[in-house]
Amino acid sequence: MSLAIPPVIISEDVAQVVNEGGSVIIICQESVSKKGTSAVGKWIYEVVSADKKSKRLLVYKVRNKPETSLTVSGVASKLMLWGFPGLIMPFEKGQCFEIFKDGRYLVDWRSDS
């Protein structure tokens, strides 16, 4: 029995999808807490194509496992790298934000997180 592997994307390809009109969904998997001077949590990313027909999970290039950010700074760095104009991100477990190149965003809650 083979397991179905979801469609995936690596970080180097996200900016191109965003520039073509795609978006990124930021999913909070662990609510934010304070650790020293850092705000920590856990976030994963899904990349949505411009035509909204495909959604791909962001994975580490070598390990093919979901790429995670463990600090608010880590999320901010990714959004800057991918060309987004500002920072918007969820802070509560299960909350998701879909962010677009023009700065718009949608808020959603996932019951399966």
Backbone as XML, in Angstrom:
<?xml version="1.0"?>
<chain id="A" units="angstrom">
  <residue number="1" name="MET">
    <atom name="N" x="0.840" y="-1.178" z="0.000"/>
    <atom name="CA" x="0.000" y="0.000" z="0.000"/>
    <atom name="C" x="0.882" y="1.236" z="0.000"/>
  </residue>
  <residue number="2" name="SER">
    <atom name="N" x="0.697" y="2.125" z="-0.960"/>
    <atom name="CA" x="1.510" y="3.334" z="-1.017"/>
    <atom name="C" x="0.720" y="4.516" z="-0.463"/>
  </residue>
  <residue number="3" name="LEU">
    <atom name="N" x="1.426" y="5.379" z="0.222"/>
    <atom name="CA" x="0.807" y="6.578" z="0.770"/>
    <atom name="C" x="0.832" y="7.679" z="-0.276"/>
  </residue>
  <residue number="4" name="ALA">
    <atom name="N" x="-0.245" y="8.420" z="-0.377"/>
    <atom name="CA" x="-0.304" y="9.537" z="-1.322"/>
    <atom name="C" x="0.543" y="10.679" z="-0.768"/>
  </residue>
  <residue number="5" name="ILE">
    <atom name="N" x="1.429" y="11.181" z="-1.586"/>
    <atom name="CA" x="2.276" y="12.301" z="-1.205"/>
    <atom name="C" x="1.624" y="13.581" z="-1.714"/>
  </residue>
  <residue number="6" name="PRO">
    <atom name="N" x="1.365" y="14.545" z="-0.811"/>
    <atom name="CA" x="0.712" y="15.776" z="-1.263"/>
    <atom name="C" x="1.651" y="16.570" z="-2.167"/>
  </residue>
  <residue number="7" name="PRO">
    <atom name="N" x="1.088" y="17.391" z="-3.038"/>
    <atom name="CA" x="1.935" y="18.244" z="-3.870"/>
    <atom name="C" x="2.766" y="19.166" z="-2.974"/>
  </residue>
  <residue number="8" name="VAL">
    <atom name="N" x="4.031" y="19.342" z="-3.329"/>
    <atom name="CA" x="4.930" y="20.145" z="-2.504"/>
    <atom name="C" x="5.656" y="21.191" z="-3.346"/>
  </residue>
  <residue number="9" name="ILE">
    <atom name="N" x="6.267" y="22.151" z="-2.654"/>
    <atom name="CA" x="7.057" y="23.207" z="-3.272"/>
    <atom name="C" x="8.203" y="23.529" z="-2.326"/>
  </residue>
  <residue number="10" name="ILE">
    <atom name="N" x="9.322" y="24.000" z="-2.867"/>
    <atom name="CA" x="10.444" y="24.429" z="-2.030"/>
    <atom name="C" x="10.486" y="25.951" z="-1.999"/>
  </residue>
  <residue number="11" name="SER">
    <atom name="N" x="11.137" y="26.491" z="-0.986"/>
    <atom name="CA" x="11.146" y="27.931" z="-0.738"/>
    <atom name="C" x="11.638" y="28.753" z="-1.932"/>
  </residue>
  <residue number="12" name="GLU">
    <atom name="N" x="12.619" y="28.217" z="-2.666"/>
    <atom name="CA" x="13.179" y="28.960" z="-3.795"/>
    <atom name="C" x="12.155" y="29.229" z="-4.892"/>
  </residue>
  <residue number="13" name="ASP">
    <atom name="N" x="11.074" y="28.462" z="-4.940"/>
    <atom name="CA" x="10.071" y="28.614" z="-5.995"/>
    <atom name="C" x="8.848" y="29.433" z="-5.583"/>
  </residue>
  <residue number="14" name="VAL">
    <atom name="N" x="8.744" y="29.786" z="-4.309"/>
    <atom name="CA" x="7.554" y="30.472" z="-3.820"/>
    <atom name="C" x="7.418" y="31.873" z="-4.412"/>
  </residue>
  <residue number="15" name="ALA">
    <atom name="N" x="8.502" y="32.637" z="-4.464"/>
    <atom name="CA" x="8.427" y="34.013" z="-4.973"/>
    <atom name="C" x="7.866" y="34.055" z="-6.392"/>
  </residue>
  <residue number="16" name="GLN">
    <atom name="N" x="8.227" y="33.094" z="-7.209"/>
    <atom name="CA" x="7.716" y="33.057" z="-8.583"/>
    <atom name="C" x="6.199" y="32.855" z="-8.595"/>
  </residue>
  <residue number="17" name="VAL">
    <atom name="N" x="5.710" y="31.938" z="-7.778"/>
    <atom name="CA" x="4.267" y="31.695" z="-7.700"/>
    <atom name="C" x="3.547" y="32.952" z="-7.218"/>
  </residue>
  <residue number="18" name="VAL">
    <atom name="N" x="4.105" y="33.618" z="-6.215"/>
    <atom name="CA" x="3.512" y="34.846" z="-5.679"/>
    <atom name="C" x="3.515" y="35.943" z="-6.742"/>
  </residue>
  <residue number="19" name="ASN">
    <atom name="N" x="4.619" y="36.093" z="-7.465"/>
    <atom name="CA" x="4.698" y="37.110" z="-8.513"/>
    <atom name="C" x="3.717" y="36.860" z="-9.654"/>
  </residue>
  <residue number="20" name="GLU">
    <atom name="N" x="3.340" y="35.600" z="-9.847"/>
    <atom name="CA" x="2.376" y="35.257" z="-10.894"/>
    <atom name="C" x="0.931" y="35.386" z="-10.416"/>
  </residue>
  <residue number="21" name="GLY">
    <atom name="N" x="0.743" y="35.858" z="-9.181"/>
    <atom name="CA" x="-0.605" y="36.063" z="-8.659"/>
    <atom name="C" x="-1.048" y="35.053" z="-7.618"/>
  </residue>
  <residue number="22" name="GLY">
    <atom name="N" x="-0.162" y="34.164" z="-7.225"/>
    <atom name="CA" x="-0.487" y="33.176" z="-6.205"/>
    <atom name="C" x="-0.468" y="33.791" z="-4.813"/>
  </residue>
  <residue number="23" name="SER">
    <atom name="N" x="-0.709" y="32.972" z="-3.823"/>
    <atom name="CA" x="-0.735" y="33.434" z="-2.439"/>
    <atom name="C" x="-0.094" y="32.390" z="-1.536"/>
  </residue>
  <residue number="24" name="VAL">
    <atom name="N" x="0.108" y="32.767" z="-0.274"/>
    <atom name="CA" x="0.676" y="31.858" z="0.714"/>
    <atom name="C" x="-0.269" y="31.806" z="1.914"/>
  </residue>
  <residue number="25" name="ILE">
    <atom name="N" x="-0.545" y="30.590" z="2.362"/>
    <atom name="CA" x="-1.335" y="30.403" z="3.577"/>
    <atom name="C" x="-0.367" y="30.075" z="4.704"/>
  </residue>
  <residue number="26" name="ILE">
    <atom name="N" x="-0.418" y="30.888" z="5.760"/>
    <atom name="CA" x="0.423" y="30.689" z="6.936"/>
    <atom name="C" x="-0.457" y="30.020" z="7.986"/>
  </residue>
  <residue number="27" name="ILE">
    <atom name="N" x="-0.052" y="28.839" z="8.434"/>
    <atom name="CA" x="-0.857" y="28.047" z="9.365"/>
    <atom name="C" x="-0.136" y="27.961" z="10.705"/>
  </residue>
  <residue number="28" name="CYS">
    <atom name="N" x="-0.795" y="28.423" z="11.756"/>
    <atom name="CA" x="-0.208" y="28.365" z="13.098"/>
    <atom name="C" x="-0.505" y="26.999" z="13.706"/>
  </residue>
  <residue number="29" name="GLN">
    <atom name="N" x="0.552" y="26.269" z="14.023"/>
    <atom name="CA" x="0.395" y="24.942" z="14.613"/>
    <atom name="C" x="0.640" y="24.920" z="16.117"/>
  </residue>
  <residue number="30" name="GLU">
    <atom name="N" x="1.245" y="25.986" z="16.633"/>
    <atom name="CA" x="1.511" y="26.113" z="18.066"/>
    <atom name="C" x="1.343" y="27.573" z="18.433"/>
  </residue>
  <residue number="31" name="SER">
    <atom name="N" x="0.465" y="27.879" z="19.371"/>
    <atom name="CA" x="0.214" y="29.268" z="19.757"/>
    <atom name="C" x="1.502" y="29.958" z="20.204"/>
  </residue>
  <residue number="32" name="VAL">
    <atom name="N" x="1.550" y="31.256" z="19.983"/>
    <atom name="CA" x="2.737" y="32.049" z="20.290"/>
    <atom name="C" x="2.896" y="32.226" z="21.796"/>
  </residue>
  <residue number="33" name="SER">
    <atom name="N" x="4.144" y="32.118" z="22.246"/>
    <atom name="CA" x="4.488" y="32.393" z="23.629"/>
    <atom name="C" x="5.802" y="33.167" z="23.644"/>
  </residue>
  <residue number="34" name="LYS">
    <atom name="N" x="6.115" y="33.726" z="24.788"/>
    <atom name="CA" x="7.339" y="34.512" z="24.934"/>
    <atom name="C" x="8.429" y="33.620" z="25.508"/>
  </residue>
  <residue number="35" name="LYS">
    <atom name="N" x="9.603" y="33.656" z="24.870"/>
    <atom name="CA" x="10.764" y="32.905" z="25.371"/>
    <atom name="C" x="11.949" y="33.868" z="25.337"/>
  </residue>
  <residue number="36" name="GLY">
    <atom name="N" x="12.284" y="34.392" z="26.515"/>
    <atom name="CA" x="13.329" y="35.417" z="26.560"/>
    <atom name="C" x="12.851" y="36.649" z="25.817"/>
  </residue>
  <residue number="37" name="THR">
    <atom name="N" x="13.622" y="37.082" z="24.833"/>
    <atom name="CA" x="13.235" y="38.247" z="24.039"/>
    <atom name="C" x="12.550" y="37.853" z="22.726"/>
  </residue>
  <residue number="38" name="SER">
    <atom name="N" x="12.338" y="36.564" z="22.526"/>
    <atom name="CA" x="11.735" y="36.081" z="21.277"/>
    <atom name="C" x="10.280" y="35.672" z="21.483"/>
  </residue>
  <residue number="39" name="ALA">
    <atom name="N" x="9.508" y="35.819" z="20.411"/>
    <atom name="CA" x="8.151" y="35.282" z="20.375"/>
    <atom name="C" x="8.237" y="33.989" z="19.572"/>
  </residue>
  <residue number="40" name="VAL">
    <atom name="N" x="7.876" y="32.875" z="20.198"/>
    <atom name="CA" x="8.014" y="31.574" z="19.558"/>
    <atom name="C" x="6.660" y="30.906" z="19.370"/>
  </residue>
  <residue number="41" name="GLY">
    <atom name="N" x="6.607" y="30.027" z="18.399"/>
    <atom name="CA" x="5.412" y="29.260" z="18.077"/>
    <atom name="C" x="5.831" y="28.231" z="17.041"/>
  </residue>
  <residue number="42" name="LYS">
    <atom name="N" x="4.898" y="27.860" z="16.169"/>
    <atom name="CA" x="5.246" y="26.961" z="15.073"/>
    <atom name="C" x="4.283" y="27.235" z="13.919"/>
  </residue>
  <residue number="43" name="TRP">
    <atom name="N" x="4.859" y="27.481" z="12.735"/>
    <atom name="CA" x="4.075" y="27.791" z="11.551"/>
    <atom name="C" x="4.530" y="26.933" z="10.378"/>
  </residue>
  <residue number="44" name="ILE">
    <atom name="N" x="3.576" y="26.529" z="9.556"/>
    <atom name="CA" x="3.878" y="25.890" z="8.281"/>
    <atom name="C" x="3.201" y="26.712" z="7.194"/>
  </residue>
  <residue number="45" name="TYR">
    <atom name="N" x="3.507" y="26.401" z="5.942"/>
    <atom name="CA" x="3.051" y="27.214" z="4.816"/>
    <atom name="C" x="2.478" y="26.347" z="3.701"/>
  </residue>
  <residue number="46" name="GLU">
    <atom name="N" x="1.425" y="26.855" z="3.076"/>
    <atom name="CA" x="0.898" y="26.262" z="1.855"/>
    <atom name="C" x="0.913" y="27.355" z="0.795"/>
  </residue>
  <residue number="47" name="VAL">
    <atom name="N" x="1.283" y="26.988" z="-0.419"/>
    <atom name="CA" x="1.371" y="27.945" z="-1.515"/>
    <atom name="C" x="0.244" y="27.644" z="-2.492"/>
  </residue>
  <residue number="48" name="VAL">
    <atom name="N" x="-0.549" y="28.673" z="-2.788"/>
    <atom name="CA" x="-1.722" y="28.536" z="-3.643"/>
    <atom name="C" x="-1.410" y="29.144" z="-5.009"/>
  </residue>
  <residue number="49" name="SER">
    <atom name="N" x="-1.727" y="28.410" z="-6.063"/>
    <atom name="CA" x="-1.472" y="28.913" z="-7.422"/>
    <atom name="C" x="-2.402" y="30.082" z="-7.742"/>
  </residue>
  <residue number="50" name="ALA">
    <atom name="N" x="-2.041" y="30.859" z="-8.751"/>
    <atom name="CA" x="-2.826" y="32.025" z="-9.151"/>
    <atom name="C" x="-4.246" y="31.647" z="-9.558"/>
  </residue>
  <residue number="51" name="ASP">
    <atom name="N" x="-4.408" y="30.493" z="-10.185"/>
    <atom name="CA" x="-5.740" y="30.059" z="-10.615"/>
    <atom name="C" x="-6.529" y="29.388" z="-9.485"/>
  </residue>
  <residue number="52" name="LYS">
    <atom name="N" x="-5.948" y="29.301" z="-8.304"/>
    <atom name="CA" x="-6.565" y="28.710" z="-7.108"/>
    <atom name="C" x="-6.885" y="27.228" z="-7.258"/>
  </residue>
  <residue number="53" name="LYS">
    <atom name="N" x="-6.335" y="26.576" z="-8.279"/>
    <atom name="CA" x="-6.622" y="25.161" z="-8.512"/>
    <atom name="C" x="-5.670" y="24.226" z="-7.788"/>
  </residue>
  <residue number="54" name="SER">
    <atom name="N" x="-4.509" y="24.725" z="-7.382"/>
    <atom name="CA" x="-3.585" y="23.850" z="-6.668"/>
    <atom name="C" x="-3.050" y="24.531" z="-5.419"/>
  </residue>
  <residue number="55" name="LYS">
    <atom name="N" x="-2.820" y="23.709" z="-4.410"/>
    <atom name="CA" x="-2.264" y="24.148" z="-3.138"/>
    <atom name="C" x="-1.123" y="23.195" z="-2.834"/>
  </residue>
  <residue number="56" name="ARG">
    <atom name="N" x="0.087" y="23.759" z="-2.594"/>
    <atom name="CA" x="1.256" y="22.912" z="-2.345"/>
    <atom name="C" x="1.870" y="23.233" z="-0.992"/>
  </residue>
  <residue number="57" name="LEU">
    <atom name="N" x="2.262" y="22.201" z="-0.272"/>
    <atom name="CA" x="2.902" y="22.338" z="1.023"/>
    <atom name="C" x="4.365" y="22.718" z="0.833"/>
  </residue>
  <residue number="58" name="LEU">
    <atom name="N" x="4.828" y="23.712" z="1.588"/>
    <atom name="CA" x="6.242" y="24.101" z="1.543"/>
    <atom name="C" x="7.050" y="23.063" z="2.294"/>
  </residue>
  <residue number="59" name="VAL">
    <atom name="N" x="8.092" y="22.522" z="1.647"/>
    <atom name="CA" x="8.931" y="21.502" z="2.277"/>
    <atom name="C" x="10.406" y="21.903" z="2.210"/>
  </residue>
  <residue number="60" name="TYR">
    <atom name="N" x="11.183" y="21.307" z="3.124"/>
    <atom name="CA" x="12.629" y="21.474" z="3.067"/>
    <atom name="C" x="13.146" y="20.761" z="1.825"/>
  </residue>
  <residue number="61" name="LYS">
    <atom name="N" x="14.072" y="21.377" z="1.135"/>
    <atom name="CA" x="14.586" y="20.853" z="-0.130"/>
    <atom name="C" x="15.186" y="19.456" z="0.011"/>
  </residue>
  <residue number="62" name="VAL">
    <atom name="N" x="15.978" y="19.232" z="1.020"/>
    <atom name="CA" x="16.701" y="17.972" z="1.160"/>
    <atom name="C" x="15.856" y="16.890" z="1.839"/>
  </residue>
  <residue number="63" name="ARG">
    <atom name="N" x="15.112" y="17.259" z="2.868"/>
    <atom name="CA" x="14.414" y="16.253" z="3.673"/>
    <atom name="C" x="12.992" y="15.952" z="3.207"/>
  </residue>
  <residue number="64" name="ASN">
    <atom name="N" x="12.418" y="16.804" z="2.378"/>
    <atom name="CA" x="11.055" y="16.638" z="1.886"/>
    <atom name="C" x="10.039" y="16.525" z="3.030"/>
  </residue>
  <residue number="65" name="LYS">
    <atom name="N" x="10.301" y="17.242" z="4.125"/>
    <atom name="CA" x="9.377" y="17.341" z="5.248"/>
    <atom name="C" x="8.875" y="18.778" z="5.304"/>
  </residue>
  <residue number="66" name="PRO">
    <atom name="N" x="7.692" y="19.008" z="5.886"/>
    <atom name="CA" x="7.166" y="20.370" z="5.939"/>
    <atom name="C" x="8.166" y="21.351" z="6.546"/>
  </residue>
  <residue number="67" name="GLU">
    <atom name="N" x="8.366" y="22.465" z="5.868"/>
    <atom name="CA" x="9.257" y="23.504" z="6.382"/>
    <atom name="C" x="8.500" y="24.290" z="7.441"/>
  </residue>
  <residue number="68" name="THR">
    <atom name="N" x="9.132" y="24.489" z="8.576"/>
    <atom name="CA" x="8.491" y="25.202" z="9.679"/>
    <atom name="C" x="9.297" y="26.431" z="10.064"/>
  </residue>
  <residue number="69" name="SER">
    <atom name="N" x="8.597" y="27.388" z="10.637"/>
    <atom name="CA" x="9.243" y="28.532" z="11.277"/>
    <atom name="C" x="8.879" y="28.440" z="12.746"/>
  </residue>
  <residue number="70" name="LEU">
    <atom name="N" x="9.851" y="28.683" z="13.607"/>
    <atom name="CA" x="9.624" y="28.543" z="15.042"/>
    <atom name="C" x="9.624" y="29.876" z="15.780"/>
  </residue>
  <residue number="71" name="THR">
    <atom name="N" x="9.886" y="30.989" z="15.048"/>
    <atom name="CA" x="9.852" y="32.320" z="15.662"/>
    <atom name="C" x="9.110" y="33.290" z="14.747"/>
  </residue>
  <residue number="72" name="VAL">
    <atom name="N" x="8.624" y="34.360" z="15.337"/>
    <atom name="CA" x="7.980" y="35.413" z="14.554"/>
    <atom name="C" x="8.972" y="35.982" z="13.544"/>
  </residue>
  <residue number="73" name="SER">
    <atom name="N" x="10.234" y="36.112" z="13.943"/>
    <atom name="CA" x="11.272" y="36.610" z="13.028"/>
    <atom name="C" x="11.444" y="35.690" z="11.831"/>
  </residue>
  <residue number="74" name="GLY">
    <atom name="N" x="11.326" y="34.392" z="12.051"/>
    <atom name="CA" x="11.439" y="33.432" z="10.956"/>
    <atom name="C" x="10.326" y="33.600" z="9.933"/>
  </residue>
  <residue number="75" name="VAL">
    <atom name="N" x="9.104" y="33.812" z="10.410"/>
    <atom name="CA" x="7.973" y="34.049" z="9.500"/>
    <atom name="C" x="8.195" y="35.348" z="8.732"/>
  </residue>
  <residue number="76" name="ALA">
    <atom name="N" x="8.613" y="36.398" z="9.441"/>
    <atom name="CA" x="8.854" y="37.702" z="8.795"/>
    <atom name="C" x="9.919" y="37.574" z="7.711"/>
  </residue>
  <residue number="77" name="SER">
    <atom name="N" x="10.981" y="36.844" z="7.975"/>
    <atom name="CA" x="12.056" y="36.668" z="6.990"/>
    <atom name="C" x="11.539" y="35.995" z="5.726"/>
  </residue>
  <residue number="78" name="LYS">
    <atom name="N" x="10.728" y="34.964" z="5.881"/>
    <atom name="CA" x="10.177" y="34.270" z="4.710"/>
    <atom name="C" x="9.293" y="35.194" z="3.893"/>
  </residue>
  <residue number="79" name="LEU">
    <atom name="N" x="8.414" y="35.936" z="4.565"/>
    <atom name="CA" x="7.508" y="36.830" z="3.832"/>
    <atom name="C" x="8.280" y="37.907" z="3.079"/>
  </residue>
  <residue number="80" name="MET">
    <atom name="N" x="9.343" y="38.421" z="3.676"/>
    <atom name="CA" x="10.188" y="39.410" z="2.983"/>
    <atom name="C" x="10.883" y="38.765" z="1.787"/>
  </residue>
  <residue number="81" name="LEU">
    <atom name="N" x="11.424" y="37.569" z="1.969"/>
    <atom name="CA" x="12.109" y="36.850" z="0.903"/>
    <atom name="C" x="11.180" y="36.616" z="-0.289"/>
  </residue>
  <residue number="82" name="TRP">
    <atom name="N" x="9.920" y="36.317" z="-0.016"/>
    <atom name="CA" x="8.966" y="36.009" z="-1.072"/>
    <atom name="C" x="8.323" y="37.253" z="-1.688"/>
  </residue>
  <residue number="83" name="GLY">
    <atom name="N" x="8.674" y="38.452" z="-1.195"/>
    <atom name="CA" x="8.225" y="39.695" z="-1.818"/>
    <atom name="C" x="6.919" y="40.270" z="-1.305"/>
  </residue>
  <residue number="84" name="PHE">
    <atom name="N" x="6.489" y="39.876" z="-0.109"/>
    <atom name="CA" x="5.257" y="40.444" z="0.427"/>
    <atom name="C" x="5.532" y="41.827" z="1.001"/>
  </residue>
  <residue number="85" name="PRO">
    <atom name="N" x="4.539" y="42.746" z="0.930"/>
    <atom name="CA" x="4.768" y="44.127" z="1.343"/>
    <atom name="C" x="4.737" y="44.356" z="2.848"/>
  </residue>
  <residue number="86" name="GLY">
    <atom name="N" x="4.256" y="43.400" z="3.617"/>
    <atom name="CA" x="4.155" y="43.593" z="5.062"/>
    <atom name="C" x="4.038" y="42.264" z="5.767"/>
  </residue>
  <residue number="87" name="LEU">
    <atom name="N" x="3.902" y="42.330" z="7.085"/>
    <atom name="CA" x="3.844" y="41.129" z="7.907"/>
    <atom name="C" x="2.451" y="40.982" z="8.494"/>
  </residue>
  <residue number="88" name="ILE">
    <atom name="N" x="1.834" y="39.873" z="8.226"/>
    <atom name="CA" x="0.587" y="39.486" z="8.878"/>
    <atom name="C" x="0.713" y="37.997" z="9.157"/>
  </residue>
  <residue number="89" name="MET">
    <atom name="N" x="0.405" y="37.598" z="10.374"/>
    <atom name="CA" x="0.573" y="36.187" z="10.705"/>
    <atom name="C" x="-0.349" y="35.808" z="11.846"/>
  </residue>
  <residue number="90" name="PRO">
    <atom name="N" x="-0.750" y="34.549" z="11.892"/>
    <atom name="CA" x="-1.606" y="34.085" z="12.981"/>
    <atom name="C" x="-0.803" y="33.801" z="14.245"/>
  </residue>
  <residue number="91" name="PHE">
    <atom name="N" x="-1.417" y="34.033" z="15.396"/>
    <atom name="CA" x="-0.755" y="33.798" z="16.676"/>
    <atom name="C" x="-1.378" y="32.660" z="17.474"/>
  </residue>
  <residue number="92" name="GLU">
    <atom name="N" x="-2.556" y="32.190" z="17.074"/>
    <atom name="CA" x="-3.252" y="31.148" z="17.815"/>
    <atom name="C" x="-3.253" y="29.834" z="17.045"/>
  </residue>
  <residue number="93" name="LYS">
    <atom name="N" x="-3.050" y="28.719" z="17.736"/>
    <atom name="CA" x="-3.056" y="27.399" z="17.108"/>
    <atom name="C" x="-4.364" y="27.208" z="16.332"/>
  </residue>
  <residue number="94" name="GLY">
    <atom name="N" x="-4.229" y="26.748" z="15.097"/>
    <atom name="CA" x="-5.384" y="26.500" z="14.245"/>
    <atom name="C" x="-5.789" y="27.679" z="13.382"/>
  </residue>
  <residue number="95" name="GLN">
    <atom name="N" x="-5.269" y="28.861" z="13.664"/>
    <atom name="CA" x="-5.600" y="30.033" z="12.858"/>
    <atom name="C" x="-4.714" y="30.082" z="11.621"/>
  </residue>
  <residue number="96" name="CYS">
    <atom name="N" x="-5.288" y="30.492" z="10.494"/>
    <atom name="CA" x="-4.564" y="30.564" z="9.227"/>
    <atom name="C" x="-4.816" y="31.915" z="8.580"/>
  </residue>
  <residue number="97" name="PHE">
    <atom name="N" x="-3.788" y="32.477" z="7.982"/>
    <atom name="CA" x="-3.927" y="33.690" z="7.191"/>
    <atom name="C" x="-3.449" y="33.389" z="5.790"/>
  </residue>
  <residue number="98" name="GLU">
    <atom name="N" x="-4.247" y="33.765" z="4.793"/>
    <atom name="CA" x="-3.807" y="33.687" z="3.400"/>
    <atom name="C" x="-3.410" y="35.094" z="3.002"/>
  </residue>
  <residue number="99" name="ILE">
    <atom name="N" x="-2.165" y="35.260" z="2.569"/>
    <atom name="CA" x="-1.643" y="36.584" z="2.249"/>
    <atom name="C" x="-1.359" y="36.681" z="0.750"/>
  </residue>
  <residue number="100" name="PHE">
    <atom name="N" x="-1.654" y="37.856" z="0.204"/>
    <atom name="CA" x="-1.506" y="38.114" z="-1.226"/>
    <atom name="C" x="-0.442" y="39.177" z="-1.469"/>
  </residue>
  <residue number="101" name="LYS">
    <atom name="N" x="0.122" y="39.190" z="-2.658"/>
    <atom name="CA" x="1.213" y="40.106" z="-3.030"/>
    <atom name="C" x="0.844" y="41.578" z="-2.816"/>
  </residue>
  <residue number="102" name="ASP">
    <atom name="N" x="-0.437" y="41.915" z="-3.003"/>
    <atom name="CA" x="-0.856" y="43.318" z="-2.853"/>
    <atom name="C" x="-1.117" y="43.713" z="-1.397"/>
  </residue>
  <residue number="103" name="GLY">
    <atom name="N" x="-0.856" y="42.806" z="-0.458"/>
    <atom name="CA" x="-1.022" y="43.114" z="0.955"/>
    <atom name="C" x="-2.355" y="42.671" z="1.546"/>
  </residue>
  <residue number="104" name="ARG">
    <atom name="N" x="-3.301" y="42.254" z="0.703"/>
    <atom name="CA" x="-4.574" y="41.753" z="1.222"/>
    <atom name="C" x="-4.334" y="40.433" z="1.951"/>
  </residue>
  <residue number="105" name="TYR">
    <atom name="N" x="-5.248" y="40.105" z="2.845"/>
    <atom name="CA" x="-5.161" y="38.807" z="3.501"/>
    <atom name="C" x="-6.553" y="38.341" z="3.910"/>
  </residue>
  <residue number="106" name="LEU">
    <atom name="N" x="-6.706" y="37.050" z="4.070"/>
    <atom name="CA" x="-7.929" y="36.434" z="4.565"/>
    <atom name="C" x="-7.598" y="35.665" z="5.827"/>
  </residue>
  <residue number="107" name="VAL">
    <atom name="N" x="-8.520" y="35.639" z="6.781"/>
    <atom name="CA" x="-8.318" y="34.918" z="8.021"/>
    <atom name="C" x="-9.224" y="33.697" z="8.024"/>
  </residue>
  <residue number="108" name="ASP">
    <atom name="N" x="-8.694" y="32.570" z="8.508"/>
    <atom name="CA" x="-9.462" y="31.339" z="8.551"/>
    <atom name="C" x="-9.016" y="30.528" z="9.770"/>
  </residue>
  <residue number="109" name="TRP">
    <atom name="N" x="-9.871" y="29.633" z="10.227"/>
    <atom name="CA" x="-9.517" y="28.702" z="11.293"/>
    <atom name="C" x="-9.616" y="27.301" z="10.745"/>
  </residue>
  <residue number="110" name="ARG">
    <atom name="N" x="-8.650" y="26.479" z="11.026"/>
    <atom name="CA" x="-8.676" y="25.091" z="10.586"/>
    <atom name="C" x="-9.016" y="24.201" z="11.765"/>
  </residue>
  <residue number="111" name="SER">
    <atom name="N" x="-10.027" y="23.391" z="11.596"/>
    <atom name="CA" x="-10.448" y="22.527" z="12.690"/>
    <atom name="C" x="-9.539" y="21.319" z="12.866"/>
  </residue>
  <residue number="112" name="ASP">
    <atom name="N" x="-8.721" y="21.007" z="11.832"/>
    <atom name="CA" x="-7.876" y="19.823" z="11.907"/>
    <atom name="C" x="-6.478" y="20.100" z="12.423"/>
  </residue>
  <residue number="113" name="SER">
    <atom name="N" x="-6.213" y="21.293" z="12.925"/>
    <atom name="CA" x="-4.858" y="21.610" z="13.403"/>
    <atom name="C" x="-4.662" y="21.144" z="14.813"/>
  </residue>
</chain>
